[in-house]
Amino acid sequence: MVRIHKQAREVDEDHLKNLKNETELLYGKMEGKLKMIFMIEKYPEMYNFIRPPSKEYEPPVPEYGRLQCVMEDFLGRVKYNQWYSLYVLTESVSCIHLVVEECLKVESMLFFTTNYGRNVGLPEFDAAQQHCTQMYALRYCIEQSMSMFVNLCETPCLCTYWCEDDYEWDSEDLINSPFRCLLELNVVEYRERLLKAYRKAIIPLKAYMRQYEGYRDIFMLSIEEYVE
């Protein structure tokens, strides 16, 4: 399409004017119809003598003036007329040329401003927006996961938040606990799972640290003492 547009620059002004007039006429009719339906629905008492057409409404076909269609391939003829009207007429091609020209003009403009203060074209701006969207989605997922994890660990401990550092257990009752929430089965299960995960995660770290046991003396050696 771009190649055709570059080859055909001349536009038939008469055809373009006719096409513009027809478009404006159709738009005016549709706008008037929508305004009329809006007023009827807004003031039904004033326009009680008019019934707006429903979506299922089909205009009646008069009984007179009809002729039997003897065309063998009516649907094929309709498709051909549509193709001829859209892609063969000079007005349609000229209109498409104008659309392509404006699109190319917009694509080459630098009126999109980024966060770092530089104007860029549409492709670069779209790529930057997609990157920002992906980063925002990833950040949102991480924040939600952190919030859920903190709530999971913090909620069972809320009953102890009133305790100060000098809190002392009641010496007269060493069997019953005032912190019932910490003794529930699901809380104990989650706590044991977390402790197990922490213990298992520390094992490879300790194994890695043991590999440096032979170099600990060198690391702890004082440079001044070594020089003396």
N, C-alpha and C positions, 0 to 999 in steps of 0.2 A: 504494500500500500504506500509506503514511503517512497519507493522508487517511482511508482505511478505519479505520486504527488509532485515529485521533483521534475518529472518530464512534462507534466501538464500544469502550467502556472496560470494560464489565462482562464478567467471565469466569465461565463455568460451572465452579464448583469441583469438582463431581462428575465432569464429563467430563475436566477437567484432571488430577484424581487418578487416574482410570482410565488415562489416557494415560501418566502418570508411572509407574504400577505396571507397565504393559506394557513400557515402555522399560527399566525396571530388570530385569525378568524376562529380556528378550532379551539384555541386557548380561551378566547373570549366567551365562546359558547359554553365550554366546560366550567369556566369560572362563574358565569351567570347561573348555571344549573346548580352548582354547589352552594352558592349564596342563597338561592331560592329555597333549596331543601333545608338549609340551616335556619332560615327565617320561619319556615313552616313548622319545624320541630321546636323552635324556641317559643313561638307564639301560636300554639295550636288553636286557641280560641279565636284569634283574629282571622286565621286562615282555615276555619273549620270546613269550608266548602271545597278545600283542595286536599287531596290525598297524595302524599309523596310516593313515588314508585318504590317498591321493595326490590331487594337484590334478585329475587326470583322472577321479577316481572319481565315478560316478553311482549313486545308490542304486537297487537293483533295484525294478521295479514288480511287485507280486504278480499272479499270474494270475487270482485270484479278486477279486470285488468291483468289477470294472470294467464300465462301461456304455458303449456306443457313443454318442459325442457327435453329436447331430443338429443342433447349432447351425450356422446358415449362416455367420455372421461371427464366428468365435470370437475372433480377434485383435482385432477392433474392440470386442468386448465386454470383453476384458481391458483395453484402453486406457481404455475408459469407466469401468471399475471403479477403475482407478488414478487417473483424474482425479477421480472422485467421492470417493475416499478421501482424497486429498491436499488438494483445494481446496473441497470442499463441506461436509465434516463440521465440526461446531462445534469439536471438539478441535483439528483442524489449524489452523483460522483463529485460534483463541485462542492456540495456540502461536506462530504467526507474529506475532501482535500483541505477545506478550511479547518475541520476538526483536527486533522493530522498536523497541520501547520501550527495551530495553537498548542497542541500537545508537545511538539518538538521545542517550541519557544519556551514553554513552562519548564520543560525538563532541563534546559540549559541555563535557567535563571538561578541566581544565588541569593534567594531571599529567605532561606531557612537558617535560623540562628541556633547554634548549639550552646551548650553550657560553658564551653571554653571560649566563647566570644567570636567565633569565626563563622562567616556565612558559607554555606555549602549548598550543593545541588540536591535535587530530590532523591536520587539513589543513595547518596552518602547519608543524608538525613534519615531515610527509612532504615538503613542498616544500623545507624546509631540508636534509633528508637527501639528496634527489635532487641539490640544488645542490652539497653537499659531495662526493657521489660523483663528479659530473662534474668538479669541480675536482681531485679526487684522481687521476682517470684521466688528465686533461690533464697534470698534474704528472708522473705516472709516465711518460707517453709522452715528455715533454721530457727527463726525466732519462735515460731509456734511449737516446734519440737522442744526447744529449751524451756519454754513456759510450761509445757505439759510435764516435762521431767522434773522441774523444780516443784510444781504443784504436787506431783506424786510423792516426792520425798518430804515436802514441807508439811502437807496437810496432816499426817498422823502426829506430827510434833507440835502442832499449834497449842495443844493442851498444856505444854510445858513452858510456854513463852512467859508466863507470869513468874516463873521461878528465877530468883536471883542467884548470884554466885555463892552466897552464904546459906542457901537452902539446906535444911536438915530433914531427914526422914523421921516420921513419927516412930519413936522407939517402942511404943505400946502396941503397934500393929505392924509386924514385919511380914505378914502373909498376904494381906489384901493390898492392892495397889490403887491409888487414887487416879492413876493415868490409864483408864480403861481403853482409850483409843489405841495405845501402844501395844495392847495385848490381844487385839482382835486377830482372827486367823489370817485374814487377807493381808493385814499389816505385817504380821510376823513372816508370812510367806514372801512378801516383797522385800522385807529387810534381809532375809536369808539369801534371797537370790542376788541382791546387790552385794552383800558381803562375799558371796561365792565368786561373783564376777570380779570384784576388786582383788581378792586373793589370787585368782587365776591370772589376772592381768599383771600382777607383780612378779610372778614366777619367771617369765622370760627376761624381765628387767634385771632381776637379781643374777640370773645366769650370764647376762651380758656384762654386768659389773664385775663378776668373778674373773673375767678374761683380763681385767686390768689390775688384778691383785699383785702380779709380779712387778708392776711399774709404780706401785704405791709409794715405795721408799724414795724413788727418784722424784716423784711429784711433791712429796712432803719435804724434800731436801732443801735446806736453806742455802741460797747462793753464796751469802757471805761466809758461812761456815765451810762450804766446799772450796772456796777460793783460798781460805786460810790453810 
